[in-house]
Amino acid sequence: MKKLGLFLLLLISTVAFAQQKEQNEWQNTSCYSKIQFKLKYEGKNGDRHIWKVQFKSSYETVISFNYHISDESGQYEATTHRKVLNPGTVSAEIETYTDSENIFLTVDKVSLSPYPNNFIDCE
C-alpha cells in the first residue's frame, strides 16, 4: 500500500511539473512562426477541463488572425474568433473549456492589418 501511495505522489508531482512547464513556454503555431501561444491548464470544473490561452506576436506591424480552440482534432472546423495584436504584444488570457484533457488550436486567416483582408500565406 505504501508503494502505491508513493507511486501516486510521484505521478502527481510529474503532472504538476508538466502543467507548470506549459505555463511558461511559448510555442509557435504550426503555420505562422511569428505567432506564438501559451497554454495553461487550470484544472477541472465538474466534468469540464479549464484552459487559458494567450497569444503573442513577433510581427513588426499590427496583425489580426482567426483562431479556434477545441478538444477534438480531425476535420477542419471554421475559425470563428478573431484576435488583433499590436507588434510585440501579448494578448489577455482567453478561458476555454474542453470535455477531454486534449486541446487543439487552429490559427488561420492572418492579415498584416487589424482587418480581415489580404491574408498572408502559411510560412
GUPA-705407 format. One record per atom (N, C-alpha, C): residue in one letter; atom name; chain; residue number from 1; y, x negated, z negated. Coordinates in pm, whole numbers, plus 50000, padded with zeros to 5 digits. Atoms other than C-alpha are relative to their C-alpha. Layout:
BEGIN
(site 'A'; 'CA'; 'A'; NUM; (Y; X; Z))
...
//
This chain:
BEGIN
(site 'M'; 'N'; 'A'; 1; (49881; 49918; 50000))
(site 'M'; 'CA'; 'A'; 1; (50000; 50000; 50000))
(site 'M'; 'C'; 'A'; 1; (50125; 49913; 50000))
(site 'K'; 'N'; 'A'; 2; (49885; 50091; 50002))
(site 'K'; 'CA'; 'A'; 2; (50237; 49709; 49922))
(site 'K'; 'C'; 'A'; 2; (50026; 49942; 50139))
(site 'K'; 'N'; 'A'; 3; (49984; 50056; 49866))
(site 'K'; 'CA'; 'A'; 3; (50170; 49564; 50268))
(site 'K'; 'C'; 'A'; 3; (50067; 50101; 50093))
(site 'L'; 'N'; 'A'; 4; (49939; 49896; 49917))
(site 'L'; 'CA'; 'A'; 4; (50263; 49896; 50431))
(site 'L'; 'C'; 'A'; 4; (50149; 50011; 49968))
(site 'G'; 'N'; 'A'; 5; (49859; 49993; 50040))
(site 'G'; 'CA'; 'A'; 5; (50589; 49910; 50229))
(site 'G'; 'C'; 'A'; 5; (50079; 49882; 50054))
(site 'L'; 'N'; 'A'; 6; (49935; 50120; 49949))
(site 'L'; 'CA'; 'A'; 6; (50676; 49552; 50328))
(site 'L'; 'C'; 'A'; 6; (50018; 50009; 50151))
(site 'F'; 'N'; 'A'; 7; (49991; 49983; 49855))
(site 'F'; 'CA'; 'A'; 7; (50600; 49627; 50694))
(site 'F'; 'C'; 'A'; 7; (50111; 50097; 50037))
(site 'L'; 'N'; 'A'; 8; (49894; 49902; 49972))
(site 'L'; 'CA'; 'A'; 8; (50826; 49934; 50688))
(site 'L'; 'C'; 'A'; 8; (50138; 49943; 49972))
(site 'L'; 'N'; 'A'; 9; (49872; 50063; 50031))
(site 'L'; 'CA'; 'A'; 9; (51107; 49738; 50523))
(site 'L'; 'C'; 'A'; 9; (50039; 49902; 50110))
(site 'L'; 'N'; 'A'; 10; (49975; 50094; 49891))
(site 'L'; 'CA'; 'A'; 10; (51075; 49466; 50789))
(site 'L'; 'C'; 'A'; 10; (50039; 50075; 50127))
(site 'L'; 'N'; 'A'; 11; (49970; 49920; 49882))
(site 'L'; 'CA'; 'A'; 11; (51076; 49729; 51064))
(site 'L'; 'C'; 'A'; 11; (50140; 50059; 49991))
(site 'I'; 'N'; 'A'; 12; (49866; 49943; 50019))
(site 'I'; 'CA'; 'A'; 12; (51387; 49899; 50922))
(site 'I'; 'C'; 'A'; 12; (50106; 49893; 50015))
(site 'S'; 'N'; 'A'; 13; (49905; 50110; 49987))
(site 'S'; 'CA'; 'A'; 13; (51566; 49562; 50898))
(site 'S'; 'C'; 'A'; 13; (50017; 49961; 50145))
(site 'T'; 'N'; 'A'; 14; (49993; 50035; 49858))
(site 'T'; 'CA'; 'A'; 14; (51482; 49486; 51262))
(site 'T'; 'C'; 'A'; 14; (50080; 50104; 50077))
(site 'V'; 'N'; 'A'; 15; (49927; 49893; 49933))
(site 'V'; 'CA'; 'A'; 15; (51612; 49823; 51381))
(site 'V'; 'C'; 'A'; 15; (50149; 49992; 49966))
(site 'A'; 'N'; 'A'; 16; (49861; 50010; 50040))
(site 'A'; 'CA'; 'A'; 16; (51934; 49783; 51180))
(site 'A'; 'C'; 'A'; 16; (50067; 49882; 50071))
(site 'F'; 'N'; 'A'; 17; (49944; 50115; 49931))
(site 'F'; 'CA'; 'A'; 17; (51986; 49437; 51333))
(site 'F'; 'C'; 'A'; 17; (50024; 50032; 50147))
(site 'A'; 'N'; 'A'; 18; (49984; 49964; 49860))
(site 'A'; 'CA'; 'A'; 18; (51932; 49573; 51684))
(site 'A'; 'C'; 'A'; 18; (50120; 50092; 50017))
(site 'Q'; 'N'; 'A'; 19; (49886; 49908; 49991))
(site 'Q'; 'CA'; 'A'; 19; (52183; 49851; 51619))
(site 'Q'; 'C'; 'A'; 19; (50129; 49923; 49977))
(site 'Q'; 'N'; 'A'; 20; (49881; 50080; 50026))
(site 'Q'; 'CA'; 'A'; 20; (52433; 49603; 51475))
(site 'Q'; 'C'; 'A'; 20; (50033; 49916; 50123))
(site 'K'; 'N'; 'A'; 21; (49979; 50084; 49881))
(site 'K'; 'CA'; 'A'; 21; (52385; 49379; 51779))
(site 'K'; 'C'; 'A'; 21; (50061; 50081; 50113))
(site 'E'; 'N'; 'A'; 22; (49946; 49923; 49888))
(site 'E'; 'CA'; 'A'; 22; (52451; 49659; 52029))
(site 'E'; 'C'; 'A'; 22; (50142; 50046; 49973))
(site 'Q'; 'N'; 'A'; 23; (49864; 49961; 50031))
(site 'Q'; 'CA'; 'A'; 23; (52772; 49749; 51845))
(site 'Q'; 'C'; 'A'; 23; (50098; 49891; 50039))
(site 'N'; 'N'; 'A'; 24; (49909; 50112; 49984))
(site 'N'; 'CA'; 'A'; 24; (52918; 49403; 51905))
(site 'N'; 'C'; 'A'; 24; (49996; 49935; 50137))
(site 'E'; 'N'; 'A'; 25; (50013; 50066; 49871))
(site 'E'; 'CA'; 'A'; 25; (52818; 49318; 52260))
(site 'E'; 'C'; 'A'; 25; (50043; 50090; 50114))
(site 'W'; 'N'; 'A'; 26; (49959; 49930; 49879))
(site 'W'; 'CA'; 'A'; 26; (52993; 49427; 52576))
(site 'W'; 'C'; 'A'; 26; (49897; 49973; 50109))
(site 'Q'; 'N'; 'A'; 27; (50095; 50012; 49891))
(site 'Q'; 'CA'; 'A'; 27; (52763; 49492; 52871))
(site 'Q'; 'C'; 'A'; 27; (50068; 50042; 50129))
(site 'N'; 'N'; 'A'; 28; (49946; 49962; 49871))
(site 'N'; 'CA'; 'A'; 28; (52854; 49504; 53238))
(site 'N'; 'C'; 'A'; 28; (49929; 50124; 50052))
(site 'T'; 'N'; 'A'; 29; (50065; 49888; 49932))
(site 'T'; 'CA'; 'A'; 29; (52792; 49824; 53426))
(site 'T'; 'C'; 'A'; 29; (49918; 49941; 50115))
(site 'S'; 'N'; 'A'; 30; (50091; 50054; 49899))
(site 'S'; 'CA'; 'A'; 30; (52522; 49784; 53690))
(site 'S'; 'C'; 'A'; 30; (50068; 49977; 50135))
(site 'C'; 'N'; 'A'; 31; (49939; 50007; 49867))
(site 'C'; 'CA'; 'A'; 31; (52762; 49819; 53981))
(site 'C'; 'C'; 'A'; 31; (50138; 49932; 50000))
(site 'Y'; 'N'; 'A'; 32; (49863; 50052; 50006))
(site 'Y'; 'CA'; 'A'; 32; (53110; 49710; 53868))
(site 'Y'; 'C'; 'A'; 32; (50011; 49900; 49885))
(site 'S'; 'N'; 'A'; 33; (50004; 50104; 50104))
(site 'S'; 'CA'; 'A'; 33; (53119; 49377; 53682))
(site 'S'; 'C'; 'A'; 33; (50127; 49995; 49916))
(site 'K'; 'N'; 'A'; 34; (49875; 50004; 50077))
(site 'K'; 'CA'; 'A'; 34; (53480; 49425; 53567))
(site 'K'; 'C'; 'A'; 34; (50019; 50124; 49912))
(site 'I'; 'N'; 'A'; 35; (50000; 49886; 50093))
(site 'I'; 'CA'; 'A'; 35; (53400; 49749; 53385))
(site 'I'; 'C'; 'A'; 35; (49883; 49978; 49906))
(site 'Q'; 'N'; 'A'; 36; (50102; 50022; 50100))
(site 'Q'; 'CA'; 'A'; 36; (53211; 49692; 53064))
(site 'Q'; 'C'; 'A'; 36; (49994; 50118; 49904))
(site 'F'; 'N'; 'A'; 37; (50017; 49894; 50099))
(site 'F'; 'CA'; 'A'; 37; (53075; 49927; 52800))
(site 'F'; 'C'; 'A'; 37; (49933; 49945; 49876))
(site 'K'; 'N'; 'A'; 38; (50060; 50035; 50127))
(site 'K'; 'CA'; 'A'; 38; (52967; 49908; 52439))
(site 'K'; 'C'; 'A'; 38; (49939; 50127; 49942))
(site 'L'; 'N'; 'A'; 39; (50070; 49887; 50061))
(site 'L'; 'CA'; 'A'; 39; (52711; 50140; 52276))
(site 'L'; 'C'; 'A'; 39; (49988; 49979; 49850))
(site 'K'; 'N'; 'A'; 40; (50015; 50005; 50145))
(site 'K'; 'CA'; 'A'; 40; (52698; 50221; 51907))
(site 'K'; 'C'; 'A'; 40; (49918; 50121; 49957))
(site 'Y'; 'N'; 'A'; 41; (50086; 49891; 50048))
(site 'Y'; 'CA'; 'A'; 41; (52414; 50425; 51757))
(site 'Y'; 'C'; 'A'; 41; (50046; 50040; 49861))
(site 'E'; 'N'; 'A'; 42; (49947; 49949; 50127))
(site 'E'; 'CA'; 'A'; 42; (52542; 50644; 51473))
(site 'E'; 'C'; 'A'; 42; (49894; 50066; 49912))
(site 'G'; 'N'; 'A'; 43; (50106; 49935; 50077))
(site 'G'; 'CA'; 'A'; 43; (52208; 50792; 51360))
(site 'G'; 'C'; 'A'; 43; (49967; 50136; 50057))
(site 'K'; 'N'; 'A'; 44; (50042; 49867; 49955))
(site 'K'; 'CA'; 'A'; 44; (52076; 51145; 51377))
(site 'K'; 'C'; 'A'; 44; (50076; 50108; 49924))
(site 'N'; 'N'; 'A'; 45; (49947; 49878; 50061))
(site 'N'; 'CA'; 'A'; 45; (52224; 51486; 51306))
(site 'N'; 'C'; 'A'; 45; (49901; 50109; 50036))
(site 'G'; 'N'; 'A'; 46; (50108; 49908; 49969))
(site 'G'; 'CA'; 'A'; 46; (51929; 51720; 51282))
(site 'G'; 'C'; 'A'; 46; (49903; 49931; 50095))
(site 'D'; 'N'; 'A'; 47; (50090; 50058; 49900))
(site 'D'; 'CA'; 'A'; 47; (51717; 51656; 51591))
(site 'D'; 'C'; 'A'; 47; (50074; 49919; 50106))
(site 'R'; 'N'; 'A'; 48; (49920; 50068; 49898))
(site 'R'; 'CA'; 'A'; 48; (52002; 51502; 51793))
(site 'R'; 'C'; 'A'; 48; (50041; 49860; 49956))
(site 'H'; 'N'; 'A'; 49; (49957; 50138; 50024))
(site 'H'; 'CA'; 'A'; 49; (52088; 51133; 51821))
(site 'H'; 'C'; 'A'; 49; (50148; 49990; 50037))
(site 'I'; 'N'; 'A'; 50; (49856; 50011; 49980))
(site 'I'; 'CA'; 'A'; 50; (52458; 51045; 51794))
(site 'I'; 'C'; 'A'; 50; (50032; 49858; 50048))
(site 'W'; 'N'; 'A'; 51; (49959; 50127; 49941))
(site 'W'; 'CA'; 'A'; 51; (52607; 50768; 52009))
(site 'W'; 'C'; 'A'; 51; (50151; 49998; 50016))
(site 'K'; 'N'; 'A'; 52; (49859; 50019; 49964))
(site 'K'; 'CA'; 'A'; 52; (52956; 50628; 52053))
(site 'K'; 'C'; 'A'; 52; (50004; 49894; 50110))
(site 'V'; 'N'; 'A'; 53; (49988; 50088; 49884))
(site 'V'; 'CA'; 'A'; 53; (53053; 50463; 52380))
(site 'V'; 'C'; 'A'; 53; (50146; 49962; 50017))
(site 'Q'; 'N'; 'A'; 54; (49866; 50046; 49966))
(site 'Q'; 'CA'; 'A'; 54; (53358; 50254; 52465))
(site 'Q'; 'C'; 'A'; 54; (49995; 49927; 50134))
(site 'F'; 'N'; 'A'; 55; (49988; 50071; 49873))
(site 'F'; 'CA'; 'A'; 55; (53475; 50115; 52799))
(site 'F'; 'C'; 'A'; 55; (50111; 49897; 49990))
(site 'K'; 'N'; 'A'; 56; (49898; 50104; 49993))
(site 'K'; 'CA'; 'A'; 56; (53674; 49800; 52874))
(site 'K'; 'C'; 'A'; 56; (50016; 49959; 50145))
(site 'S'; 'N'; 'A'; 57; (49971; 50041; 49863))
(site 'S'; 'CA'; 'A'; 57; (53844; 49696; 53196))
(site 'S'; 'C'; 'A'; 57; (50048; 49855; 50004))
(site 'S'; 'N'; 'A'; 58; (49953; 50136; 49975))
(site 'S'; 'CA'; 'A'; 58; (53886; 49339; 53322))
(site 'S'; 'C'; 'A'; 58; (50081; 49994; 50129))
(site 'Y'; 'N'; 'A'; 59; (49917; 49997; 49880))
(site 'Y'; 'CA'; 'A'; 59; (54078; 49450; 53630))
(site 'Y'; 'C'; 'A'; 59; (50144; 49968; 49963))
(site 'E'; 'N'; 'A'; 60; (49860; 50035; 50024))
(site 'E'; 'CA'; 'A'; 60; (54438; 49333; 53665))
(site 'E'; 'C'; 'A'; 60; (50095; 50114; 50036))
(site 'T'; 'N'; 'A'; 61; (49922; 49882; 49967))
(site 'T'; 'CA'; 'A'; 61; (54557; 49682; 53757))
(site 'T'; 'C'; 'A'; 61; (49941; 50121; 49929))
(site 'V'; 'N'; 'A'; 62; (50053; 49875; 50056))
(site 'V'; 'CA'; 'A'; 62; (54518; 50036; 53630))
(site 'V'; 'C'; 'A'; 62; (49879; 50042; 50083))
(site 'I'; 'N'; 'A'; 63; (50117; 49948; 49928))
(site 'I'; 'CA'; 'A'; 63; (54176; 50176; 53718))
(site 'I'; 'C'; 'A'; 63; (49965; 50138; 49947))
(site 'S'; 'N'; 'A'; 64; (50060; 49875; 50046))
(site 'S'; 'CA'; 'A'; 64; (54005; 50512; 53698))
(site 'S'; 'C'; 'A'; 64; (49859; 50006; 50055))
(site 'F'; 'N'; 'A'; 65; (50139; 49991; 49958))
(site 'F'; 'CA'; 'A'; 65; (53638; 50597; 53724))
(site 'F'; 'C'; 'A'; 65; (49936; 50123; 49938))
(site 'N'; 'N'; 'A'; 66; (50081; 49891; 50054))
(site 'N'; 'CA'; 'A'; 66; (53385; 50873; 53670))
(site 'N'; 'C'; 'A'; 66; (49886; 49939; 49920))
(site 'Y'; 'N'; 'A'; 67; (50115; 50046; 50076))
(site 'Y'; 'CA'; 'A'; 67; (53110; 50840; 53413))
(site 'Y'; 'C'; 'A'; 67; (49916; 50120; 49956))
(site 'H'; 'N'; 'A'; 68; (50094; 49899; 50050))
(site 'H'; 'CA'; 'A'; 68; (52806; 51033; 53291))
(site 'H'; 'C'; 'A'; 68; (49908; 49931; 49900))
(site 'I'; 'N'; 'A'; 69; (50088; 50052; 50103))
(site 'I'; 'CA'; 'A'; 69; (52606; 50975; 52973))
(site 'I'; 'C'; 'A'; 69; (49889; 50101; 49979))
(site 'S'; 'N'; 'A'; 70; (50113; 49910; 50009))
(site 'S'; 'CA'; 'A'; 70; (52257; 51120; 52944))
(site 'S'; 'C'; 'A'; 70; (49884; 49931; 49928))
(site 'D'; 'N'; 'A'; 71; (50120; 50058; 50058))
(site 'D'; 'CA'; 'A'; 71; (51925; 51073; 52769))
(site 'D'; 'C'; 'A'; 71; (49884; 50003; 50099))
(site 'E'; 'N'; 'A'; 72; (50105; 49996; 49898))
(site 'E'; 'CA'; 'A'; 72; (51734; 51113; 53095))
(site 'E'; 'C'; 'A'; 72; (50041; 49915; 50119))
(site 'S'; 'N'; 'A'; 73; (49979; 50076; 49879))
(site 'S'; 'CA'; 'A'; 73; (51703; 50872; 53382))
(site 'S'; 'C'; 'A'; 73; (49926; 50073; 50111))
(site 'G'; 'N'; 'A'; 74; (50072; 49936; 49891))
(site 'G'; 'CA'; 'A'; 74; (51591; 50978; 53724))
(site 'G'; 'C'; 'A'; 74; (50095; 50041; 50108))
(site 'Q'; 'N'; 'A'; 75; (49915; 49952; 49893))
(site 'Q'; 'CA'; 'A'; 75; (51767; 51193; 53974))
(site 'Q'; 'C'; 'A'; 75; (50146; 49978; 49966))
(site 'Y'; 'N'; 'A'; 76; (49856; 50020; 50019))
(site 'Y'; 'CA'; 'A'; 76; (52133; 51120; 54024))
(site 'Y'; 'C'; 'A'; 76; (50064; 50130; 49955))
(site 'E'; 'N'; 'A'; 77; (49928; 49884; 50049))
(site 'E'; 'CA'; 'A'; 77; (52348; 51356; 53827))
(site 'E'; 'C'; 'A'; 77; (50148; 49982; 50030))
(site 'A'; 'N'; 'A'; 78; (49857; 50008; 49971))
(site 'A'; 'CA'; 'A'; 78; (52708; 51437; 53911))
(site 'A'; 'C'; 'A'; 78; (50074; 49945; 49879))
(site 'T'; 'N'; 'A'; 79; (49917; 50053; 50108))
(site 'T'; 'CA'; 'A'; 79; (52956; 51236; 53707))
(site 'T'; 'C'; 'A'; 79; (50121; 50091; 49988))
(site 'T'; 'N'; 'A'; 80; (49897; 49897; 50015))
(site 'T'; 'CA'; 'A'; 80; (53196; 51490; 53566))
(site 'T'; 'C'; 'A'; 80; (50114; 49959; 49909))
(site 'H'; 'N'; 'A'; 81; (49893; 50046; 50089))
(site 'H'; 'CA'; 'A'; 81; (53405; 51289; 53319))
(site 'H'; 'C'; 'A'; 81; (50076; 49887; 50069))
(site 'R'; 'N'; 'A'; 82; (49917; 50103; 49937))
(site 'R'; 'CA'; 'A'; 82; (53695; 51072; 53435))
(site 'R'; 'C'; 'A'; 82; (50076; 49925; 49892))
(site 'K'; 'N'; 'A'; 83; (49932; 50087; 50096))
(site 'K'; 'CA'; 'A'; 83; (53848; 50779; 53247))
(site 'K'; 'C'; 'A'; 83; (50102; 49915; 50075))
(site 'V'; 'N'; 'A'; 84; (49896; 50088; 49947))
(site 'V'; 'CA'; 'A'; 84; (54173; 50590; 53317))
(site 'V'; 'C'; 'A'; 84; (50022; 49888; 49898))
(site 'L'; 'N'; 'A'; 85; (49978; 50115; 50088))
(site 'L'; 'CA'; 'A'; 85; (54217; 50239; 53175))
(site 'L'; 'C'; 'A'; 85; (50108; 49909; 50057))
(site 'N'; 'N'; 'A'; 86; (49901; 50100; 49963))
(site 'N'; 'CA'; 'A'; 86; (54512; 50002; 53183))
(site 'N'; 'C'; 'A'; 86; (49934; 49864; 50003))
(site 'P'; 'N'; 'A'; 87; (50060; 50133; 49991))
(site 'P'; 'CA'; 'A'; 87; (54448; 49634; 53259))
(site 'P'; 'C'; 'A'; 87; (49966; 49942; 49862))
(site 'G'; 'N'; 'A'; 88; (50043; 50068; 50122))
(site 'G'; 'CA'; 'A'; 88; (54250; 49458; 52985))
(site 'G'; 'C'; 'A'; 88; (49992; 50087; 49876))
(site 'T'; 'N'; 'A'; 89; (50003; 49914; 50118))
(site 'T'; 'CA'; 'A'; 89; (54238; 49762; 52757))
(site 'T'; 'C'; 'A'; 89; (49860; 50051; 49970))
(site 'V'; 'N'; 'A'; 90; (50126; 49941; 50046))
(site 'V'; 'CA'; 'A'; 90; (53957; 49920; 52558))
(site 'V'; 'C'; 'A'; 90; (50025; 50148; 49973))
(site 'S'; 'N'; 'A'; 91; (49985; 49857; 50022))
(site 'S'; 'CA'; 'A'; 91; (53905; 50296; 52552))
(site 'S'; 'C'; 'A'; 91; (49972; 50038; 49855))
(site 'A'; 'N'; 'A'; 92; (50041; 49944; 50129))
(site 'A'; 'CA'; 'A'; 92; (53879; 50506; 52240))
(site 'A'; 'C'; 'A'; 92; (49850; 50029; 50006))
(site 'E'; 'N'; 'A'; 93; (50142; 49968; 50003))
(site 'E'; 'CA'; 'A'; 93; (53524; 50578; 52128))
(site 'E'; 'C'; 'A'; 93; (49975; 50142; 50049))
(site 'I'; 'N'; 'A'; 94; (50042; 49870; 49949))
(site 'I'; 'CA'; 'A'; 94; (53353; 50866; 52307))
(site 'I'; 'C'; 'A'; 94; (49870; 50034; 49932))
(site 'E'; 'N'; 'A'; 95; (50122; 49961; 50071))
(site 'E'; 'CA'; 'A'; 95; (53095; 51050; 52097))
(site 'E'; 'C'; 'A'; 95; (49917; 50089; 50090))
(site 'T'; 'N'; 'A'; 96; (50092; 49920; 49921))
(site 'T'; 'CA'; 'A'; 96; (52790; 51191; 52269))
(site 'T'; 'C'; 'A'; 96; (49869; 50017; 49924))
(site 'Y'; 'N'; 'A'; 97; (50125; 49967; 50067))
(site 'Y'; 'CA'; 'A'; 97; (52461; 51346; 52158))
(site 'Y'; 'C'; 'A'; 97; (49887; 50002; 50101))
(site 'T'; 'N'; 'A'; 98; (50118; 49998; 49914))
(site 'T'; 'CA'; 'A'; 98; (52114; 51299; 52305))
(site 'T'; 'C'; 'A'; 98; (49881; 50056; 49923))
(site 'D'; 'N'; 'A'; 99; (50122; 49947; 50061))
(site 'D'; 'CA'; 'A'; 99; (51775; 51459; 52242))
(site 'D'; 'C'; 'A'; 99; (49900; 49889; 49968))
(site 'S'; 'N'; 'A'; 100; (50092; 50111; 50025))
(site 'S'; 'CA'; 'A'; 100; (51590; 51127; 52258))
(site 'S'; 'C'; 'A'; 100; (50081; 49877; 49962))
(site 'E'; 'N'; 'A'; 101; (49933; 50123; 50038))
(site 'E'; 'CA'; 'A'; 101; (51667; 50773; 52146))
(site 'E'; 'C'; 'A'; 101; (50049; 49922; 50120))
(site 'N'; 'N'; 'A'; 102; (49957; 50068; 49878))
(site 'N'; 'CA'; 'A'; 102; (51724; 50670; 52507))
(site 'N'; 'C'; 'A'; 102; (50139; 50047; 50039))
(site 'I'; 'N'; 'A'; 103; (49869; 49962; 49949))
(site 'I'; 'CA'; 'A'; 103; (52069; 50666; 52661))
(site 'I'; 'C'; 'A'; 103; (50022; 49927; 50132))
(site 'F'; 'N'; 'A'; 104; (49974; 50055; 49868))
(site 'F'; 'CA'; 'A'; 104; (52166; 50612; 53024))
(site 'F'; 'C'; 'A'; 104; (50145; 50030; 50036))
(site 'L'; 'N'; 'A'; 105; (49860; 49988; 49968))
(site 'L'; 'CA'; 'A'; 105; (52517; 50555; 53151))
(site 'L'; 'C'; 'A'; 105; (50019; 49974; 50149))
(site 'T'; 'N'; 'A'; 106; (49969; 50014; 49859))
(site 'T'; 'CA'; 'A'; 106; (52639; 50603; 53509))
(site 'T'; 'C'; 'A'; 106; (50150; 49990; 50016))
(site 'V'; 'N'; 'A'; 107; (49858; 50015; 49967))
(site 'V'; 'CA'; 'A'; 107; (52977; 50480; 53635))
(site 'V'; 'C'; 'A'; 107; (50010; 49997; 50152))
(site 'D'; 'N'; 'A'; 108; (49978; 50001; 49856))
(site 'D'; 'CA'; 'A'; 108; (53098; 50557; 53986))
(site 'D'; 'C'; 'A'; 108; (50141; 50047; 50032))
(site 'K'; 'N'; 'A'; 109; (49870; 49954; 49949))
(site 'K'; 'CA'; 'A'; 109; (53400; 50660; 54197))
(site 'K'; 'C'; 'A'; 109; (50115; 49925; 49933))
(site 'V'; 'N'; 'A'; 110; (49896; 50086; 50057))
(site 'V'; 'CA'; 'A'; 110; (53609; 50365; 54079))
(site 'V'; 'C'; 'A'; 110; (50116; 49989; 50098))
(site 'S'; 'N'; 'A'; 111; (49878; 50009; 49921))
(site 'S'; 'CA'; 'A'; 111; (53966; 50362; 54203))
(site 'S'; 'C'; 'A'; 111; (50096; 49903; 49932))
(site 'L'; 'N'; 'A'; 112; (49901; 50092; 50055))
(site 'L'; 'CA'; 'A'; 112; (54232; 50094; 54159))
(site 'L'; 'C'; 'A'; 112; (50134; 50070; 49983))
(site 'S'; 'N'; 'A'; 113; (49882; 49919; 50032))
(site 'S'; 'CA'; 'A'; 113; (54478; 50364; 54057))
(site 'S'; 'C'; 'A'; 113; (49958; 50104; 49897))
(site 'P'; 'N'; 'A'; 114; (50039; 49897; 50097))
(site 'P'; 'CA'; 'A'; 114; (54491; 50641; 53798))
(site 'P'; 'C'; 'A'; 114; (49948; 50128; 50067))
(site 'Y'; 'N'; 'A'; 115; (50039; 49880; 49926))
(site 'Y'; 'CA'; 'A'; 115; (54399; 50891; 54071))
(site 'Y'; 'C'; 'A'; 115; (49865; 49983; 50066))
(site 'P'; 'N'; 'A'; 116; (50133; 50010; 49938))
(site 'P'; 'CA'; 'A'; 116; (54056; 50970; 54213))
(site 'P'; 'C'; 'A'; 116; (50008; 49997; 50153))
(site 'N'; 'N'; 'A'; 117; (49996; 50016; 49855))
(site 'N'; 'CA'; 'A'; 117; (54115; 50837; 54564))
(site 'N'; 'C'; 'A'; 117; (49979; 49854; 50036))
(site 'N'; 'N'; 'A'; 118; (50022; 50137; 49952))
(site 'N'; 'CA'; 'A'; 118; (54046; 50525; 54775))
(site 'N'; 'C'; 'A'; 118; (49902; 49925; 49911))
(site 'F'; 'N'; 'A'; 119; (50103; 50060; 50085))
(site 'F'; 'CA'; 'A'; 119; (53726; 50447; 54587))
(site 'F'; 'C'; 'A'; 119; (49956; 49864; 50051))
(site 'I'; 'N'; 'A'; 120; (50049; 50132; 49960))
(site 'I'; 'CA'; 'A'; 120; (53607; 50087; 54587))
(site 'I'; 'C'; 'A'; 120; (49849; 49999; 49999))
(site 'D'; 'N'; 'A'; 121; (50145; 50009; 49989))
(site 'D'; 'CA'; 'A'; 121; (53255; 49990; 54681))
(site 'D'; 'C'; 'A'; 121; (49941; 49926; 49880))
(site 'C'; 'N'; 'A'; 122; (50077; 50069; 50104))
(site 'C'; 'CA'; 'A'; 122; (52993; 49872; 54437))
(site 'C'; 'C'; 'A'; 122; (50003; 49850; 50031))
(site 'E'; 'N'; 'A'; 123; (49993; 50147; 49979))
(site 'E'; 'CA'; 'A'; 123; (53019; 49494; 54386))
(site 'E'; 'C'; 'A'; 123; (49864; 49940; 50016))
//
